[in-house]
Amino acid sequence: MISWWRTKLGDEEIYSVRDSINQECISQGEKTLLFEREIAKALNVRYAVAVPSGSIALLMSLMVLGIKKNDEVIVPNRTFIATAHAALLLGAKIILIDVVPNIPVLNVSELKKKITSKTKAIIPVHLNGRSVDMLELNKIAKEYNLKVIEDAAQAIFSKNEYGFLGTQSDVGCFSLGVTKLLTTGQGGIAVTNDEELYASMKKCRNHGVNDTLSDLYTQFGFNFKFNDILASVGIAQLAKIKGTIDYVKKVYNLYKEELKGIECMQIIPVNIEKGEIPLWVEVLCTKREELMKFLLGNGIETRRFLPDLHFSRHLKARKAVFLNSEKFHKYGVFLPCGPNQSTKDIEFVISKIKEFNKQN
């Protein structure tokens, strides 16, 4: 079976983990600090805080920015539900906003219509490495005195003309999950250029204490600590990130070139020329269910897009209409990809898609 995503850890990660264990670096310690410093340097941002997941990075960021019960937080209708759940856990109300017509990222031109006296934050999501219009979004946020938390879970090392995505707001959040460009299996990173926010996030990560020897609880927090074993994996992954980036671009371009002319399918564009990185290969297919069944019968796994958020009953937005989101919900498919997906397998997938097209 060709899986929809393939990544693997190699000798570099094994040696790095072994060294950490031999040095008795097991819980959160010097390896985590080194990983945070290297991530911050690579992203050209002042501070980074490692946590157990991208979801926790979002939750922690909202906590230190003071989001509380009955505050309104604006979230795009096309995103992984963790974006909304992080705010919901704090008692905030989720205000959903549609995406732009051609790509599934927040439609900034609709933003002012969603802002009320209760609005406290916006979470733009750089889905699959694609940039939200951060220049205009930050202008609006400044005008209305709103906090901005970038959900860059799928966009580590993606850029726009102003720099790395995730570094253009109060706090940026990244995922280190297994289906991400840089993985530690599970994990997340929150980054900021604000020294006070950085200090607050570090304390929030450990029940409000400054360090493991402190006996003073200085603020509200929880156990969001990382560990040196995972950090050592991240350090090894970071050392070879250029090759990883180059390969996922190669995979995207191979699909883009070879699938031209497939009548029922179009690739959802990623602007590689401007610095965006196509983490996954995403397409819209008007014959999605038939295609997925055909490919599965040929030993090829694909994956439907997750549903629009407004279909989630607990977000209480089921009656809303999101015209641009609808086509991504109905027709979106992930094709097999990933930094360790072989070119041979990708070429086989392409050949079967072409075969399906001829038969349909």
C-alpha positions in Angstrom: 0.0 0.0 0.0 1.3 3.5 -0.9 0.4 5.6 2.1 -0.9 9.2 1.6 2.1 10.5 3.6 5.5 9.1 4.2 8.3 10.3 6.4 10.9 8.4 8.4 13.6 9.0 11.0 17.1 7.8 10.1 20.5 7.3 11.6 21.0 11.0 12.4 17.9 11.0 14.7 19.0 7.7 16.2 22.4 9.0 17.1 21.1 12.2 18.4 18.6 10.4 20.7 21.3 8.0 21.8 23.6 10.9 22.7 20.9 12.6 24.7 20.2 9.4 26.7 23.9 8.8 27.3 24.2 12.4 28.6 21.1 11.9 30.9 19.2 14.6 29.0 15.8 13.0 29.2 13.2 15.5 30.5 13.0 19.2 29.5 16.6 20.5 29.8 19.6 21.7 27.8 18.7 19.8 24.6 15.3 21.5 24.5 16.9 24.9 25.1 19.3 24.2 22.2 16.5 23.1 19.9 14.6 26.3 20.8 17.6 28.5 20.0 18.2 26.7 16.7 14.6 27.0 15.6 14.5 30.7 16.6 17.7 31.3 14.6 16.5 29.4 11.6 13.2 31.4 11.6 14.9 34.7 12.2 12.8 35.3 15.3 14.0 36.2 18.8 12.4 33.5 21.0 10.9 30.0 20.6 9.2 27.8 23.2 8.8 24.1 22.6 5.6 22.4 23.8 3.9 18.9 23.3 1.9 19.9 20.2 0.9 22.6 17.9 -2.5 22.6 19.6 -0.9 23.3 22.9 1.1 26.1 21.3 -2.1 27.7 20.3 -3.8 27.2 23.7 -0.7 28.6 25.5 -0.5 31.6 23.2 -4.1 32.5 23.8 -3.7 32.1 27.6 -0.7 34.5 27.8 -2.4 37.0 25.6 -5.3 37.1 28.0 -8.1 35.5 26.1 -10.9 34.6 28.4 -14.6 33.6 28.7 -17.0 35.3 26.3 -14.2 37.0 24.3 -14.6 36.5 20.5 -11.8 35.0 18.5 -12.0 35.0 14.6 -11.0 31.8 13.0 -11.1 30.7 9.3 -13.8 28.1 8.4 -11.1 26.0 6.7 -8.6 24.8 9.3 -7.9 21.9 11.5 -10.3 22.1 14.4 -7.5 22.6 16.9 -7.5 26.3 15.9 -11.0 26.7 17.2 -10.7 24.3 20.2 -7.8 26.2 21.7 -9.9 29.3 22.1 -13.0 27.3 23.0 -11.2 25.7 25.9 -10.8 29.2 27.4 -14.5 29.9 27.1 -14.1 32.2 24.1 -16.7 32.3 21.3 -15.5 31.2 17.9 -16.4 33.6 15.0 -15.9 31.8 11.7 -14.9 33.6 8.5 -14.8 32.3 4.9 -11.7 31.8 2.8 -10.6 33.4 -0.5 -12.1 31.8 -3.6 -9.0 30.0 -5.0 -7.1 28.9 -1.9 -8.3 27.9 1.5 -6.9 30.8 3.6 -8.7 33.5 5.5 -10.4 36.1 3.4 -9.0 39.3 4.9 -11.4 41.5 2.9 -14.3 40.0 5.0 -12.5 40.6 8.3 -14.0 44.0 9.4 -17.6 42.6 9.0 -16.8 40.0 11.7 -15.3 42.4 14.3 -17.5 43.4 17.3 -16.8 45.1 20.6 -16.2 41.6 22.0 -13.5 40.6 19.5 -10.1 40.2 21.1 -8.0 38.1 18.7 -7.6 36.8 15.1 -6.0 33.5 14.2 -4.9 33.5 10.6 -4.1 30.0 9.4 -1.3 29.5 6.8 -2.9 26.3 5.5 -0.4 24.0 3.7 2.3 26.6 3.6 0.1 29.3 1.9 0.3 32.8 3.2 -2.6 34.8 4.5 -2.5 38.5 3.6 -0.6 39.4 6.8 0.1 43.0 5.8 -3.6 43.9 5.5 -4.6 41.7 8.4 -2.1 43.3 10.8 -3.3 46.8 9.7 -6.9 45.8 10.7 -5.7 44.2 13.9 -3.8 47.4 14.9 -6.8 49.6 14.0 -9.1 47.6 16.3 -6.5 46.7 19.0 -6.7 43.0 18.4 -4.1 40.3 19.2 -2.9 38.1 16.3 -1.8 34.5 16.7 -0.6 32.9 13.5 -1.5 29.2 13.1 1.5 28.1 11.0 1.2 24.5 12.0 1.4 23.5 8.3 3.8 26.3 7.3 7.2 26.0 9.0 9.8 27.7 6.8 7.2 29.0 4.3 7.7 32.6 3.5 6.0 35.6 2.0 7.6 38.9 0.9 7.9 40.0 4.6 9.7 36.9 5.9 8.8 33.6 7.5 5.2 32.8 8.2 4.5 32.5 11.9 6.9 35.4 12.7 4.6 38.3 11.6 2.3 38.6 14.6 2.2 38.6 18.4 2.8 34.8 18.5 3.3 32.2 15.8 2.5 28.5 16.4 4.0 25.5 14.6 3.3 21.8 14.7 6.1 19.1 14.8 3.6 16.2 14.3 4.5 13.2 12.2 2.8 14.7 9.0 4.8 17.9 9.2 7.9 19.1 7.4 10.0 19.0 10.5 8.8 16.3 12.9 9.6 15.1 16.4 6.7 12.6 16.2 4.6 14.9 18.4 5.5 18.5 19.4 4.9 22.1 18.8 6.7 25.5 18.9 5.5 29.0 19.8 7.6 31.9 18.6 7.6 35.6 19.4 9.7 38.7 19.2 8.2 40.1 22.4 10.4 39.5 25.5 7.5 39.8 28.0 5.4 37.3 26.0 8.3 34.9 25.9 8.8 35.1 29.6 5.1 34.5 30.2 5.0 31.5 27.9 8.0 29.9 29.6 6.2 30.2 33.0 2.8 29.2 31.5 4.5 26.0 30.2 5.3 24.9 33.8 2.4 25.8 36.1 3.6 29.4 36.4 7.0 28.8 37.9 10.2 30.2 36.6 12.2 26.9 36.7 12.0 23.4 38.2 13.6 24.6 41.4 11.3 27.5 42.0 8.7 27.4 44.8 6.8 30.5 43.6 3.7 30.3 41.4 3.8 33.6 39.5 0.9 33.1 37.0 -1.7 30.6 35.8 -0.2 27.8 33.7 -0.1 24.0 33.2 2.3 21.2 32.4 3.0 22.0 28.7 6.7 20.9 29.0 8.7 19.4 26.1 11.5 16.9 26.6 15.1 16.4 25.5 14.5 13.1 23.8 12.1 14.7 21.3 14.3 17.8 21.1 17.2 15.7 20.0 15.1 14.3 17.2 14.2 17.9 16.2 17.8 19.0 16.2 18.7 16.2 13.8 15.7 17.0 11.6 16.6 20.7 11.5 20.1 19.9 10.3 18.7 18.3 7.1 15.7 20.6 6.6 17.0 22.1 3.3 16.9 18.6 1.6 13.5 18.0 3.0 12.2 21.3 1.6 13.7 20.7 -1.8 12.2 17.2 -2.0 8.6 18.2 -1.1 8.8 21.0 -3.7 10.0 18.4 -6.2 7.0 16.1 -5.4 4.6 19.0 -5.8 6.0 20.1 -9.1 6.0 16.5 -10.4 2.2 16.3 -9.7 1.6 19.8 -11.1 3.3 19.1 -14.4 2.0 15.5 -14.9 -1.6 16.1 -14.0 -2.2 19.0 -16.4 -5.2 18.1 -18.6 -7.0 15.9 -16.0 -10.5 17.2 -16.5 -12.0 16.4 -13.1 -9.0 17.5 -11.1 -7.0 20.7 -10.3 -4.1 21.2 -8.0 -4.7 23.8 -5.3 -1.8 26.2 -5.9 1.1 26.9 -3.6 3.3 29.9 -4.6 6.7 28.3 -4.5 8.3 31.2 -6.3 7.4 33.6 -3.4 8.7 31.2 -0.8 5.6 29.1 0.1 6.4 25.4 0.8 3.8 22.8 -0.3 3.8 20.5 2.7 1.2 18.3 1.1 -0.1 17.8 -2.4 -3.8 18.9 -2.4 -6.2 18.7 -5.3 -9.9 19.4 -5.9 -11.6 16.5 -7.7 -15.2 16.7 -8.8 -15.2 12.9 -8.8 -13.5 12.5 -5.5 -15.3 9.5 -4.1 -14.9 7.5 -7.4 -11.2 8.5 -7.6 -10.4 7.5 -4.1 -12.2 4.1 -4.5 -10.3 3.5 -7.8 -6.9 4.4 -6.3 -7.5 2.3 -3.1 -8.3 -0.6 -5.4 -4.8 -0.1 -6.9 -3.1 0.0 -3.5 -3.0 3.8 -3.2 -4.2 5.5 0.0 -5.6 9.1 -0.3 -7.3 11.3 2.2 -10.3 13.5 2.1 -10.1 17.1 3.3 -11.4 17.5 6.8 -14.9 19.2 7.0 -15.6 22.9 7.2 -15.6 23.9 10.8 -19.2 25.2 10.7 -20.4 21.6 10.5 -19.2 21.0 14.0 -22.3 21.3 16.2 -20.4 22.5 19.3 -19.2 25.6 17.4 -22.8 26.6 16.9 -22.4 28.0 13.4 -24.2 25.3 11.4 -26.7 27.8 9.8 -24.0 30.1 8.5 -23.0 30.1 4.8 -19.4 29.9 3.6 -19.5 29.8 -0.2 -15.8 29.7 -0.8 -15.1 27.0 1.8 -17.7 24.7 0.3 -15.8 23.4 -2.7 -12.7 22.5 -0.6 -15.0 20.6 1.8 -16.7 18.8 -1.0 -13.9 18.1 -3.4 -10.5 18.3 -1.5 -8.2 15.3 -1.6 -4.6 14.7 -0.4 -2.5 12.8 -2.8 0.4 10.6 -1.7 3.3 12.8 -0.7 5.9 13.4 2.0 9.7 13.8 2.3 10.2 10.0 2.1 7.6 9.2 -0.6 9.6 7.6 -3.4 9.5 9.1 -6.9 8.7 5.7 -8.2 5.6 5.5 -6.1 4.5 9.0 -7.0 4.9 8.2 -10.7 2.7 5.1 -10.2 0.1 7.2 -8.5 0.1 9.6 -11.5 -0.2 6.8 -14.0 -3.3 5.5 -12.1 -4.9 8.9 -12.0 -4.4 9.2 -15.8 -5.9 5.8 -16.2 -8.9 6.8 -14.1 -9.3 9.9 -16.2 -9.4 7.9 -19.4 -12.0 5.6 -18.0 -14.2 8.4 -16.7 
